[in-house]
Amino acid sequence: RVGLGGILVVGGGWGAEARRMEAVALARYAVNKSVLRVQMDQMGDLPPSLAQTLPHLPDLPRGGEESCAVVCSGTSCKPPARSAGELLGIMNTVL
């Protein structure tokens, strides 16, 4: 569980789309929002609940500059967003 309004940007190295998704995630202020950016090789360093959940989400990036963002609220997460625009749409429904 990330917490209410938690957003994880996963993968992407330092690619442009990962940077755009991170910027979108950080741009909207919410008291109860947290934003994390992790690479695929850092998944084992996440808190136990995230480390157990994230690797099993469908369509996670598998390396390279491929990235996604996962928006969580409470104990559930939305399917991964693949672009900054898609992330913004999901954030509009959750936050």
Residue, then its C-alpha position, 0 to 999 in steps of 0.5 A: r500500500v502506497g497510501l491515499g493518493g500514492i503514485l509510483v513511477v516505475g522504470g524508464g531509466w532517465g527517459a523523457e516519458a518517465r521524467r514527464m510522468e514524474a513531473v505530472a505526479l509531483a505537480r498536483y499538490a495533495v496533503n496525502k499524496s506521496v510520489l516515488r520513482v523506482q527502477m526495476d532493479q530497485m523493486g527489492d528495496l521497496p517496503p514489503s507491501l509494495a515489494q509483494t504487490l508491484p512485481h505482480l501488476p500487469d504490464l510493468p516495464r521490463g527494462g530500457e527506457e520503458s516506464c509506467a506510473v501506478v496510482c494507488s488509493g487506500t489498498s488498491c491500485k489502478p492499472p499502470a499508466r503508460s504516458a503522462g497524459e494517461l497518468l493525469g487522467i487517472m489522477n483526476t479520478v483518484l486525487 
